[in-house]
């Protein structure tokens, strides 16, 4: 085992990930301004470099950005999480080929521990990672490598402005890294954020270099142990090891705001059933079962007569079977539905999740095995032909409860019929 300050940690970050996914099937939009919107086309959640340059802000409501979007002919896409999830899995699978020690940090970020990887040159190695990902998936990434997570994050920021798309501090001397830290705002340091940066600014800490050489006793007295660890990381000592171990989730929530308000019970039931199916599929993929189910509906809090209702159901036997859970959720909805209200959101929460392996089979074990087999077939079919290829009939009543997706690209890489056609000559 090497000393913690001799580790090689790389952060791989997909560039403007949602935009990059959409551009993959629209090569005509390269080097043109593009944005992706949140659920129900509400806010901007991903921007191309060109969209940033014309002044479009992250998190800005779509209607506020509309004048700039129209002026600069910005291409707009509704979010397509099925597409983004599939491409994310492909990127992460490639990363595992370069290092078995990987922490999946988010849908578009991952830390790699390259300490024990045989290589002649760190920059060449991470540059090759970038080239392979681009070649095999079409997704551009930036990669930063350093001795710690915090420094790797900073190196990644530099990589995004680098033509090569990579930056490493491993072979660089202390003076080089210090010069980078001098130009790096303290609020951009991983784990500091906006609120903490105000405190440090008030105490004359404006950049990462000043934070690196802060008095440890003063920091411990006036801040937290986490900040002190961050300072140690800026000095090259690894205090935040990679988290390789999967931690089972405690709950699973699936909810959506509607494109337009709903009053009809059947429309609400369609949404609840669809959310239940999605949640059940998720927990099955993670080997979990659920013991408690919550179903909720609510009207807009900005309108008169705001209503928010929830029903909890404790299951007699924990399960992850869609058919059982759909029945439970539908009955829970019926118990809280009040006619005459304009509902704007509905959701399902699975709570008290536990690993299926720890579950003791009940008297009807043969029936459980048959249901498990059925669910496995359904999941495999939906994985092959696209989500919803096999679903509960109640989830297909109409489109009233669907999210607003006026700018959807309708690309689904898991459904062959929706895959774009390319002509080869």
N, C-alpha and C positions, 0 to 999 in steps of 0.2 A: 504493500500500500504506500503510495507516494504521499508526502506531506500535503496538507490541504492547500498551501500556497503554490504548489506545483501542478495543480489540476488544470485540465483543459476543458472548459465549458463553452459550448457553442449555442447560441440562440438563433433559431431559424424562424423567420417571420415572413409570411406571405404578403406581398405588396398589394395594398388596396384590394384585399382578397375577394370580396363580393363583386367588385367591378371587374377584377381579373377573370373571375368565373364567367361573367356575362360576355366579356370581350373574347373569350375563347371560341365562342360560336358566332361572333361578329367581328372578324378581323378588320372590317372596314372602319371600326371605331378606335383602332389603335392611334395613339397620339391625339385623340379628340376628347373633349370633356364629357365625362359620364358620371352619373350618380345612381345609387341604389337606395330605395326607400324602405322604411320599416313596415311593420304590420299595418294593414289598411292604408298604405301609402301615406303614412303620417309624417315622419321626419326623415332627414337624410342620414344614413348610417354608414355609407361608404362613398368615397370620392376619388376620382382619378386625379393625378397630379395636375392635369389641365383644368379640372373643375375647381381645384384649390386655388389655382392661379387667377381665376376670374372672380374670386371672392366668395364662393359658396362655402358656408360654414358647416362643420360637423354638428349633427343634432338639430339643425335648423328645420323648423316646420316647412313642409313642401310648399304651402301656399305663400309663405314669406319669401322663399327662394325663387318663386315662379318668374318674377320679372327678370332676374339674372339668367335663369334657365332659358327663357324665351330669347333674350337679347343675344346670348352667346351660343344658341342652338345646342344646348346640352342634352345629350341622350339620357332618358330616364327609364329605370327598370324597377318594377315591384320586386320585393325580396322573394327568392326561390330557394328556401332552406333545404329542400331535397337535393337540389343540384350542389349547393355549397357543402352539404354534409358528405356527399359522395366524393367530391373532389378532395375534400379535407382528408378523408380516409385514404385516398390514393397517395397523397403527399406523405402522410404519416407512415404508410407502409414502406415507401421508398427510404425514409429516414431510418427505419429500423434495420435496413440493409447496411447502413453506414455505421451504426452503433446500436448494440442491443440495450444499452443503458440510456433510456429516453424518458423524459417527462412530458406528457401531453398537456401543455399549459392552457391552451384554448383551441378553438376551432381552426385558428390560423397561425398558432405559435407552438413551438416545442423546444425544450432544452435537450441537448445531447452531451453526454460525458464522453469525451474523446481521449481521456487520459491514457487508457490502456490500448489505444488503437495504434498500430505500427504505421508511421508515416514519416517521410523525409522532410516535409514542409507543410506547416499548418495552413498557410494561405492557399497552397495548391489543393490541399485536401478539401477544404470547405468550398473552394471555387468549383471543384468537381461535383460536390453535392448539389450546388446551385445549377450547374449545367445539366445534370441528370434529371433533376426535378422539372426543369424547363422543357427538356426534350421529351420526357415521358408523360407529362401532364399538361404542359403549356402554361403553367402557373409560375410567374416570376417571384423569386424570394430574395430577401436580404439576410445575410448571415454575419453575426458578430461573434468573435471568439476571444476569451480571456480566461483568467484564473478563477473568476467568481461569476455568479449569476448577475450581480449588479454591474460589474464591468462589462460583461457580455452584452447586457442591455444597452449600455452606452456605446459599445463598439457597433452594435446593430444600427443605432441611430446614425452613426457615421457612415455605415455601409449603404444606407438608403440614398446618400448623396454621392456615393462613389460609383464611377462608371462600371467597375467590376461587380458591384453589388455585394462585396465582402469587405470586412475589416477585422484584423486580429491584433491583439495587444501582446500575444505570447512572446514574439520575437523582438518587440519594441522595447527600448530602454525606458527608464523611469521618467526622464525629461519629456519624452514624446507623449506619454500617457498624461502627464501633468498638464501639458499644453492643451490637450484635448479637454481635460476636466475644467480648465480655466474658462473655456468658452461654452461650457455646458451648464445651463441654468439649474439651480438647486431644485426648483419645482419639477424638473423633468427626471430627477433621479428616482429610480425604481423604489417605491415604498414611501416616498416623501409626500408627493401630492400637493394640491393647492393649499389646504388648510395648514399643514405643517410648514410649508414654505413661507407663509406669512410670518410665522413665529421666528423662523431663521432669518428672514429678511430684516425683521425688526431688531435682530441681534447681529446685523452686519454680515450675514452669510448669504451670498448671492449666487455662488456657483459651486460646482461639485468639488473643485480644488480646495476652496475654503472649508467645505464640509469635511473633506478628507483629513485635513490637519487640525480639526477642532479638538479642543481639550476633552479627553475622555471623561474626566471627573465632572466637568461642567455639563456635558451631554447627559451623563447618567443622572445627574441631579435635576436637570431641567426638562428632560425628555423621557425616552423610554429605552428599554433594553433592545427593542427591535431597531431603533435608530442607531444605537451604538453598534449593533451588528452590521448595519449598513455601512457605517464608517469603516469598520474592520474590512468589509468587502471591498471598499474603495481603495484600501491599502493592500489588497491582494490576498487577504486571508479568507478562505471559504467558510462562511457561517450559515449559509442557506443551501444545504445539500439537495441534490435532485430527489424528487419524490417518485420512485419507481413503482411503489406499491399502490395497487388499486384499492380505494376506500369505497365500500358500498354506500350508496346514497341512503338517506333516511326517509326521503319522500320524493314524489314525482308529481309535478303540476303541469297540466296542459290546459291553457285557456286562450281565448281570442276575443278581441272586440269585433263586433259585427260591422260589415260595410254600411248597413242601415239598420235602424232599430227593428226589433221583432216583438210582436204581441202574441202570435199563435203558438200554442203548446207544441204542436208537431214540429214546427220550425226549430224551436228550442231543443226538442228531443233529438233532432238530427244533429245539432251541434254537440250536445252532450255525448251522444253515442259515438260520434266521430272522435271527440277528445278522449273518451274512454278507450277506444280501440288503439289510438296512438300511444296512450300511457301504458296500456297492457303490453303492447309490442315492445316498448322501451324496457320495461322491467323484465320481460322474458329474455331479451337480448343480454341482460346483465345477470341472469340467473337468480332473480328475486321474486318474492311473492308478497302480496299485500294483505293486511289484516283489517285496516280501517280505510273507509272511502268517504270523501267529502265531495258534495256537489253544490255549486253556488251559481246564482244568477244575480244580476244587478242592473239597475238603470243608470243613466248618466248622472254623476254627482253634480253636474252643472245645470241640471234641469230641476224644475219643481217636483215635489213628491218623490224624492230620491228613495229608492228601495234596494236593499241588499239582503238577500236571503241565502242561508246555507243549511244543508242537512248532512249530518254525519251518520254513517252506517258502520257498525262493528260487525265484521263477518264472523260467523261461527267457525269457519275453517278458512285459513289463509289460502289464497289462490292467485294465479296469474292468467286464468282462463278468460278469454275475451267474452265468450257467451254468458258466463256466469256474471261477470262484472258489468256487462251492458244491461242486463236485467236489473241488477241492483241500482245502477245509476239512473235508469229510466224511472224506476219507482220512487227514488229519492227526489228526482225532479218534480214528479207529479205531486209530491207532498208539500213542496214549497212554492209551486207556481200559483200566482195570483192573476186572474184575468183582468185585462184592461190597462196594464202597464206596458210601457215601451222599453223593452230590455235591450241594453247595449253590449252586454258581455256575459259570457257563461264559461264555466270551467269545471275541471275534475282534478281532485288532489288524492293521490294514493299515499297514505301515511302508514307508519309502523311497518316499514318494509324489512324483510329479513331474507337471508340466503335460503334458496329452495332446498339445499342439501341438508339444512338443519331441521327441516319440517318432517314431523312424524305423520306417516300416511294414516288416513282414517280407515274405517271398515270397508269403504267402497274403493279400495286401492285399484282394482281392475278397471273400474270406470275412470279413475283419475289417469291411469296409464293411457287409456284410449283417448281421453281429452287432450292429454299432453301430446300424443302423437298427432292428433288433428291440428293443434296449434302449431306444431313444428312444420307440418305440410303447408299450412296457410302462410306462415312466415317465409318459408322457402319460395313459395309461389309469388308472393308479393315482392320479395327481394329480386326475383328473376324478371318479373313482368311489370314491376312498378307498384308502389303503394296504392292500395285500393283495388287491385286486380280481383281480390276476393275480400268482400267486406260484408258486414251485417246490413240487411235490407233497409233498416231504419236510418242508416247513414246516407241514403241516396234518395231522399224524398224530393228535395228541390235545392235551389241555390240561394234561398233567402238568407241562410245563416252563414254563407261563405264570407271569407275576408274580402275586402276590397283590394283587387289586384289589377288595376286598369292598365298597368304597363308590364305585365308578366311576359317573359320570354318563352314560357311554356317548355323549356328544355328540361328533360329528365334523363340523365345518362344511365339510369337503371332500367329504363323502359325503351326497348329497342325501336318500337314504332314511333317514338318521339325524337329519336336521335337524328341529327341533321344528315342529309345525304350529300356526299362529296363525289363529284365526277372526276375520274382519273383518265387521262389521255396518254 
